[in-house]
Amino acid sequence: MSENAKVRKQQSRSAGGGGRPDGVAGTAGGNQTYQFKLVLLGEAAVGKSSLVLRFVKGHYYEHQESTIGAAFLTQSVQLDSATVKFEIWDTAGQERYHSLAPMYYRGAQASIIVYDITSPESFERAKTWVRELQRQAAPNIVIALAGNKCDLEGQRKVQFEEGAKYANDNGLIFLETSAKTSQNVVDIFTEVARKLPKSVSPPERRNADVVQMGAPVEENKKKCC
């Protein structure tokens, strides 16, 4: 079985399959589909792009190029009672792109902040991102903290207990992940999906072409003239 097939199998077992690339979601297994905007934040080279590509495509690229600006991807996870489709913004970690970050996390319902367990500096930077989101992002944003590169145990500089305590003190989801081995990659997105509120019914739309984030996704219905 190919690596991609293994990941798809894992996703179908614990988190569900992929969303449609055209951004139109329907129902999955009779369950309602909800879509949410999620932004990845963190210092450069902590593995944000590798993490999201492992989640979306099931691949790991040893020499992944740094993101310029931001990249956009979609993927869905299947929960017991609903399908959650993530619209994911993978942001660049270089300092020169920091001023662009509010443009990407504005309106986001969720964020995964990534640090590298071999880099204490990236952990401190992750704390800065948490504080910024708590001040400036949506009041009810769901934040997860990912201690990435946990396959590099021999080079660890940030202990698991440090990340867990900080996350607990700040009301964050916390998992250590490895984009290389796929450890906890699907799990962290699934935990975020579980914490996101699902509307019982879609709010009334003022504009029929505007999709309400967090509301059930419906196919557009148009009458022929």
PyMOL commands that set and color helices and strands:
alter all, ss='L'
color gray80, all
select helices_A, chain A and resi 3-14+48-57+95-105+120-136+153-155+160-170+185-195
alter helices_A, ss='H'
color red, helices_A
select strands_A, chain A and resi 32-42+70-78+82-91+110-116+142-148+173-176
alter strands_A, ss='S'
color yellow, strands_A
deselect
rebuild
show_as cartoon
